[in-house]
Amino acid sequence: MSRRCELSGVGPMVGHNVSHSNVKTKRRFLPALAPVSLQSDALGQTFKLRITNAVLRTLDFKGGLDAYLVKARDEDLSPRALKIKRQVKAKLADKAVA
């Protein structure tokens, strides 16, 4: 299981531990991932995704999973999230036609 956010694509970053004597050793900064169940209003389904806490706050701000996915770039999304995005767009297009 990769340490990558399924919605934003955020992954581990690299940096240094700096000691008091200013000796630098390599370290990894891992994203704060949380397994979350998110409800899609358009599809009426619940999806389990591993996302960062920052994206969880962003979802709250933007108005839910559907609004976030419609505006998200395809390159940032995981294959599972991309599949959900296509389903949401198709459902919203059907509602607009009807």
C-alpha positions as semicolon CSV with decimal commas, in nm:
position;residue;x (nm);y (nm);z (nm)
1;M;0,000;0,000;0,000
2;S;0,164;0,322;-0,110
3;R;0,192;0,624;0,116
4;R;0,018;0,855;-0,127
5;C;-0,305;1,051;-0,093
6;E;-0,569;0,920;-0,334
7;L;-0,721;1,262;-0,400
8;S;-0,431;1,509;-0,396
9;G;-0,142;1,282;-0,491
10;V;0,072;1,404;-0,199
11;G;0,350;1,156;-0,115
12;P;0,657;1,135;0,105
13;M;0,907;1,422;0,091
14;V;1,277;1,418;0,179
15;G;1,471;1,645;0,410
16;H;1,726;1,651;0,688
17;N;1,735;1,593;1,060
18;V;1,960;1,868;1,189
19;S;2,136;1,804;1,519
20;H;2,254;2,063;1,769
21;S;2,602;2,038;1,616
22;N;2,444;2,104;1,272
23;V;2,508;1,750;1,142
24;K;2,251;1,671;0,873
25;T;2,112;1,320;0,822
26;K;1,853;1,222;0,562
27;R;1,495;1,162;0,667
28;R;1,151;1,124;0,512
29;F;0,846;1,336;0,586
30;L;0,543;1,108;0,548
31;P;0,199;1,254;0,477
32;A;-0,065;1,227;0,751
33;L;-0,292;0,972;0,582
34;A;-0,626;0,868;0,727
35;P;-0,863;0,596;0,603
36;V;-1,195;0,775;0,552
37;S;-1,539;0,678;0,424
38;L;-1,675;0,954;0,201
39;Q;-2,033;0,989;0,076
40;S;-2,101;1,085;-0,284
41;D;-2,425;1,281;-0,312
42;A;-2,463;1,230;-0,687
43;L;-2,404;0,855;-0,681
44;G;-2,560;0,784;-0,341
45;Q;-2,264;0,562;-0,249
46;T;-1,995;0,553;0,016
47;F;-1,630;0,516;-0,083
48;K;-1,334;0,422;0,140
49;L;-1,025;0,626;0,052
50;R;-0,687;0,700;0,214
51;I;-0,648;1,076;0,213
52;T;-0,444;1,336;0,397
53;N;-0,592;1,539;0,680
54;A;-0,539;1,856;0,475
55;V;-0,757;1,718;0,192
56;L;-1,021;1,620;0,446
57;R;-1,044;1,985;0,552
58;T;-1,050;2,092;0,186
59;L;-1,339;1,852;0,114
60;D;-1,532;2,015;0,398
61;F;-1,459;2,361;0,257
62;K;-1,543;2,280;-0,107
63;G;-1,872;2,111;-0,023
64;G;-1,808;1,739;-0,039
65;L;-1,649;1,468;-0,249
66;D;-1,838;1,542;-0,571
67;A;-1,747;1,911;-0,582
68;Y;-1,381;1,831;-0,508
69;L;-1,355;1,558;-0,774
70;V;-1,516;1,764;-1,051
71;K;-1,255;2,039;-1,010
72;A;-0,955;1,812;-0,937
73;R;-0,687;1,750;-1,202
74;D;-0,677;1,395;-1,340
75;E;-0,297;1,370;-1,291
76;D;-0,333;1,412;-0,913
77;L;-0,602;1,149;-0,864
78;S;-0,542;0,778;-0,806
79;P;-0,697;0,530;-1,053
80;R;-0,978;0,455;-0,804
81;A;-1,054;0,825;-0,754
82;L;-1,042;0,882;-1,131
83;K;-1,302;0,609;-1,179
84;I;-1,527;0,773;-0,918
85;K;-1,478;1,112;-1,088
86;R;-1,591;0,971;-1,425
87;Q;-1,901;0,818;-1,263
88;V;-1,988;1,147;-1,090
89;K;-1,942;1,349;-1,411
90;A;-2,163;1,106;-1,605
91;K;-2,434;1,120;-1,338
92;L;-2,426;1,501;-1,326
93;A;-2,442;1,517;-1,707
94;D;-2,749;1,288;-1,703
95;K;-2,918;1,513;-1,447
96;A;-2,841;1,823;-1,656
97;V;-2,998;1,666;-1,968
98;A;-3,310;1,546;-1,786
